[in-house]
Amino acid sequence: MHNFLFRCPATGLMIQGSIEQVDPSTRFVPQDCPVCGGIHLVDPRTGERPQDEAKGDSDC
């Protein structure tokens, strides 16, 4: 079991996610959020969401 942390975009709280095994070919995995009740796509290696990566690409 691989555990990781990610930030819920609705509440800003840190949530612990988990998956059975990290597959190198899979970039983002869906995670149920117990805080807001939503489902978030998260990179289990970094805890980032697709939107987080897009924000990091700019040099502003």
Summary of the structure (lengths in Angstrom):
residues: 60
radius of gyration: 11.7
end to end distance: 37.7
largest distance: 37.7
contacts: 128
relative contact order: 0.26
helix: 12%
strand: 33%
